[in-house]
Amino acid sequence: MSSQKRSSPSNREATAESSDPETALETARRQLDRAAARLDVDDAALERLRHPASVHEVTVPLERDDGSVEVFTGYRAKHDSVRGPFKGGLRYHPDVTRDECVGLSMWMTWKCAVMDLPFGGAKGGIVVDPKRLSDDETERLTRRFAQELRDVIGPKTDIPAPDMGTDPQTMAWLMDAYSMQEGETIPGVVTGKPPVIGGSYGREEAPGRSVAIVTRETCEYYDYPLSETTVAVQGFGSVGANAARLLADWGATVVAVSDVNGGVYDPDGIDVAAIPSHDEEPEAVTRFAAGLTEDDSPRRLSNEELLELDVDVLVPAAIGNVITADNADAIAADIVVEGANGPTTFAADTILEERGIHVIPDILANAGGVTVSYFEWLQDINRRAWALERVNEELETEMVRAWTALKDEVERADVSWRDAAYAVALERVAEAHEARGLWP
């Protein structure tokens, strides 16, 4: 069903990228300006939305297991709270920067608005390689980070969640440290916790589930029966693995998956249920690929090669900036569903649009995480847990509703899916700013 797209002539000067990777903040601001140009948005509101409400930089000292002390830098960027408390993940990664946190916090604002959740956007993290830390060191680092952020987070002000390099256990430590400092148990200060202490069932699987749901809806819209649809997934972590498994369960043929070291491709389909996700067994795809022989039908391939496979649906679910001006002309998928945050640069997005490739943006596709985080927050406030079946049913309803709103905007305004997402989000945020006004 898939066909190679021809590159149409364009003014590539307008989409040219420098040799340096585009930052999340640069991409977010470009996307904001592009959306605003299509809408009648008040200039004052637009200028406010180009900047974060605040960025907190903290020093996080850590006593290592050998008794030495190492000092790390942490950030918490808060973009906008006009529609509700700040909401967004905390990541532990050596490439965390101030600008990355600001850019990702902007995307969280739009993501919450696209899903019509009563939250604003935030993002944060620590500049650290979590693989270099023992479990005890990670716990000490997290508890000290909670102390440094104590005055800037809270269940009614700013609610962190897991992100790259963090997990439910990290959130459990953060919640416990915050609660001990406040003198009472406050589960609503973070989401993504283990269910035994107030977390929601289905939270870890939610981003991948939402990717699968919007892929299904988009394929149906463009008349791609899942039983005849081929899918390639870059990144086999929580998002990519759960999306791949659900799509396979629903009848799609997943022909390629990968982890950080590369992947495997089989045109007849891969049994994705038989390969552990990165969370279940780190680099399991690598070990699966290492066991292949020349006689096997599956073959090894690089992450770069996976992106250029001739498939119906491509799901970049690993890291940002993997589809750029350098490889956008080689993307052969008909539909790209962004599982990761910011996998497509601004310049690449323009090229894909010119080529007629439909890109379903991250602020819709992986919004299942923040949506189930909202469900978790409600459960914590009401001290009443939901069954997994209810969580999945509610997520299905919210994702289809949000996808339908974007589809209606795509049809009404004859724009791309990303432009439609930003139009819907920006209109909701700008309307809230207009209604509330500006404090003197």
N, C-alpha and C positions, 0 to 999 in steps of 0.2 A: 504494500500500500504506500510505503514511503517513496519519495522521489527526490533526487538531488536538486536543490534550489540553485538557480542561476543568479549570480551576483549582478544586480542592476547598477548602471552607472550612477555615481553620486559625487557630491563635492566632499571628498574625503578630508579636505582641510578642516571642514566643520566638525569632523569626528576624530581628528587625529589625536593620538595620545602621546605623551612624552615617554621617554624610556623608563621613567619612574612609575611604579604602580599607582593607580588612582586611589586616593584615600577614601574611606567610607564617608568622611565629612564632605569631600569634594563631590562625590557622587550624589550624596543626599541633597546638597544645595543645588546642584544642577537639575536634579529631578524636581525639586520644589519650584525652581524658577520656570522650568518648562510647563509644569502643571498650572502655575499661577498665570502664565501668559495666555492660557486658554480660558481662564475664568475671570469673572469680575470680582477680584479680591481687593479689599482695602489695602492700600500701600503700607499703612502703619501696621496692620495685622501681619502682612507678609514680612516686613522687616523684623518684627518680633520673632517670627517663626524661623528666621535664618540663624538665630542665636539660641544657645541654651539658657535656661533660667539660672542655672548655676553649675559649676564644676568643682567638686571637692577633691583635693589631692592630699593624701595622707601618707605618713611614714609608718611602715609596719615592721618593727623589729622582730626577729625570730631567733630563739636559742635552738641551734641545731643539736642533733643527738650526740655529737661529739663535744658539746659544751661551748662551741664557738657561737658567735652572734653574727647574723647576717641581716641587713636592712633592705626591705623591699618597698616599692612605691605602689600605692593603690589609688584608684580613682572611682568617683561616682558622679556621673554626668546626668543632670536632670534637664530635659528639654522643655516640656510644656505640661501644665497640670490644669488647663482650663476646663477639661471635662471630668477630672477626678484625680485621685492620688497618682503619683508617679509609679510606673511599673516597668520592670526590665531585669535582665539577667546580670549575674556576676560571673566573669570568666577568669580563670587562672591560665595565663599564657605568656610566653616571653615577648610576644609582639604587641601586647596591650599598650596603647598610647592614649593620650588625652583626646586627640582628634578622632581616633577610632571610637572611643566611648561616646563622644558628642554625636558623630554621624549615626552610630547605632541607636542612640537615644532618639534621634529624629525619626528613624525608621519605626521605632516602637510607638511613637506618637501616631504615625499614619496607620500602623498595623491595628492599634486599638480602635482608631476611628473607623477604619474599614470594617472591622467586626462590630462596630457600634457598642464597644465596651466603655464603662464609665472610668477609664484610666487615661493617664497621660504617659509619655515615654521617658524612660531612664535606661541607663546602662552603666556598668562599672566592671572593675576587676583589679587584679594584682599582676604586676609585671614579674612573672615567675614561671619556670618550667615545672609543672607539677610532677613530672616523671622523676625529677631530682629529689623529691621530698619523700620521706617515709610517711606512713599513715599518722604516726604521732606528730611529726613536724607539720603535716597538713592541718591536723586538728589545732595545734597551737597557733599556727598562722591564721586560721579562720577565726578562732576565738579572739585573737588580738585585733583582727580586722573588724570584727563586730564591735569591739570597744571603740575603735577609731571612728566608726560610722554611727555610733549610738545616737548622736544628736541629729543625724540627717536621714535616718530611716525610721519606719514605724508603720503599723497596720492601717493608719488613716492618712499617712503622708507619702511614704515611698516603700514599696514592697519588692525586694529582690527575689530572684529565682535562679535556678541552675542555668549554666551556659557551658561554653567550651572549657573543659578542664575541671568542672565542678559537677556535683551530682546530689542525689537526695541526702546522702550522709553529710555532705558539706552544709546543706541547708539545715540539717538537724543540729549540727554544732552551732551554726550561726543563731538559730532560733533559741537554743538553750542558753548561749552566752548572753543574748539580748534579754531573755526572760529573767535570768539570774540578776542582771544589772537593774532590771525594773522591779524585781521583787514579786513577780507573778508570772504565770505561764501565759505567753502571748503567741499562740500558734500562727496568727494572721500576719505576723511581721515578715514572713517569707512564704513563698509557695514552692512546690516541688519537693516537699518533705516526704519521708516515708509515711504511709497511711496510719501506722500505729501511733503517730504523734500529730495527727491532724492533716496529713497529706491526702490528696485525692487519688483514688484508683484511676488508672488510665492516663495519669499526667505524663509519664515518661514516653508513652507511645503516641501521645496526642499530636506532636508536630508531624510525624510520619503518617499518621492516620489522616490528618487534614490534607497533606500532599496527595495521598491516594484518592481522597474524596474529590478534590478539585480536578485531579487528572481524569477521573471517571466522568465527571460532569462535562469537562471540556471535550473529551473524546466523543461523548454522546452528542454534544452540540455540533461538532464538525463532522459527524457521521463516521466515526471510527469505532466500530464494535470492538469491545475489549478482547473478544475472542480472536480477533484478527489483528490486534495491535501489538507491536514490538516496543520494548522499553529498555533503555540503558540507564543505569543508576551509578553516578560517580559518588563514592562515599558510602560505606556500609556501617555507619554508626547508627545511633538510635533513629534518626530521621530516615536515612536511606534504607536501612534494613526493614523497618516497619512499613514504609511505603511499598517497597518491593514485594514483601510477603503478602500484603493486602491485595495489591494489584494482581499478583499471581493467583491468589485465592479467588479473585473476581473474574479470572479467565484470561488476563493478559499474559503475553510471553515475555518474560524478563530474559534478555539475551546477553546482558553484560552487567557486572558489578565490579567495584574496585575498593581498595583501601589506599592508605598513603603511599604504599610501595608499588602500586599497579593493580591490574585486575585480570579478569577472565572473560572470554567471549565465546558464546556458543549459539549459532544462529537457530538451533533447534530448541533453545531454552535452557535455563539453568534452574536446578532445584534450590531455590534460595532458602527454603526452609531448612535445608541440610547444612547451610553455612552459618556458623555463629556470627552475630553482629560484633562490632568492635567492642561494645560494652560487655558483651557476654564472654568474648575471648579475643583480646587484642590481636590484630593482624591475622585473623583467621583466613581472610581472602588470600593473603600472601602465601600462607601455608597450603591452602587448597591449590593455588596456582603452581606452587613448587612441586606438587605431587603429580602434575600432568606430564605425559610423555607425548612424543610426536605422533603416536598412534591414536591419541585421544581426540574426540571431536572438539571439545573446548580448547581454546588456545589462549596463551598469555597475551596481554597487551598493556600498554602504558596508560596512565590517566589521560594524557593528551590524545592518544589514539581513541580512547573510549568516547571522548567528547565529539569526535568527528565520525562516529559510526552512522551508517545509513539506517536509521530506525525511525519509527513514528514519533516516539516520545523520548526526550532526553531529560533526566532529572539530575542536575548538578546539586548534590546534597552534602558536599564536603566543606569547602572553604570559599571565601570570597575571591573575586577577580580571576576566575578561571576561564571565562569567555571574554576575550579582549578584541581590540581591533586587529590583532595579529592572527587570530584564528576564527573570527566571526564568519568570514567567507567560506570556511571549510565545514561549518556546522551543517550537517545533513538531515537533522531531525525536522519534522514538520511542526512539532510543538515542543517548547521548552518549559518545564515546570520547575521553578526555583525552590529547591528544598533548603539550600543554605541561605544565609543572609548575604546579599550583595554579590552573587556569583557572576553577574554580568556588568561590565563597566558601561558607563554612559555611551561611549563611542560605539562599543559593540552592540548595544541595544538599538542604536540608530541603524546600524548595518543590518541587523536581523529584521527590523521592521521593514526596511527597504526590500528585503528579499522575501517578504511575505511569511516569515516564520512567526508563529504566535508564541509570545512569551508571557506566561502566567507569573506575575511578580511574587517575590518572597513575602511581601506584606499581606498577601492573601494566602498563598500556598502553605506556608508553615505556621500560620496563625493559630493552629490548634493548640500550640503550647500555651500562649497567653490566654486563650479562651478557656482551657481547662484550669489554668491558674486562677482565672476569675471564678470558676465554679468552686475551686478549693477555698478561695478567700471567702466566698459566701458560706461554705460549709463551716469554716472556722468561726465566722461571726455568729452563726446560728447554733454552733456546737451540735451539728447534725450531719452525719456522713451520708453520702449517696452511694448506691450500689454501682458497680462498673457498668451495668446495662444502662442505667439512667445517664451516666456520664457520656457514654458513647452515643446514646440517642440524642441527648442535648447537643453534643458536638456536631453530629450529623445535621441537625436542624439549623444550627447557627452557621455552619460552613456553607450549606446549600443556599441559605438566605443571603449571605454575603456574596457568594459567587453570582447569584441571580441579579443582585443590585449592580454588580460590575458588568454583567452581560447586557443588562438593560442600557447602561451608559455607553458601552461599546456600540450597540446598535443605534442609540439615539444620536450620539455625537460623531459616529464613524471614526473612532480613535482606537489606539492600541489598548491592550489590557492593562498595561502599566499606567498609561495616561488616564484610563478610566478609574483605576484604583486611586491614583493621586487626586483626581477630580472629586471623587466621592469623599475621600478622607479630608482634603483641604477645605472643601465646602462645609463639612461638619465642624471642623476645628475653627475655621474663620467665623462661622455663624455663632459659635459659642463665645468667641472673643468679642464679637460685636454686641452680643446680648449682655455680657458682663461688663464691658467697658474697660477703661484703663484707670488704675488707681492713681490719683494726682501725685 
